[in-house]
Amino acid sequence: MSRKLPTTPRSRVRSALRQLFLRSRERAGALKRTGNCCSDCGVKASKAKGREQKIQVHHVEGIGSWEKIIDSIYEELLCAPELMIPLCEACHEKRHDEIDHAPPMR
């Protein structure tokens, strides 16, 4: 029997963000820049049996607060259903056009 940790909505968002980063062009670009080698010691990534070596990507300036990032996602994207309306593609595009061409708020 496998023991799975309970998932919460917030942990699912964190997991999705991690997967997004792991598949990002930015991460791939950082790895490509160093030839899939460690920037400090030069060890190369390897999948050879007995010599497996993974190379991770470190954010030089840090990520900041995961909780703030997740809070922002909930505020902007995963808001309450009452703050969302279903629209067809054409009407959705029209709504965005109206917003983009609205006079600036004072």
URDATA-V83108 format. One record per backbone hydrogen bond with DSSP energy under -1.0 kcal/mol. CO is the residue of the C=O (numbers start at 1). NH is the residue of the N-H. If there is no record, write none. Layout:
co: {CO,CO}
nh: {NH,NH}
This chain:
co: {8,9,10,11,12,13,14,15,16,17,18,19,21,24,25,26,27,28,29,31,32,36,38,43,46,48,53,59,65,66,67,68,69,70,71,72,73,73,80,81,88,89,90,91,92,93,94,95,96,97,99}
nh: {12,13,14,15,16,17,18,19,20,21,22,23,24,28,29,30,31,32,33,36,35,45,42,38,53,51,46,62,69,70,71,72,73,74,75,76,77,78,83,84,92,93,94,95,96,97,98,99,100,101,102}
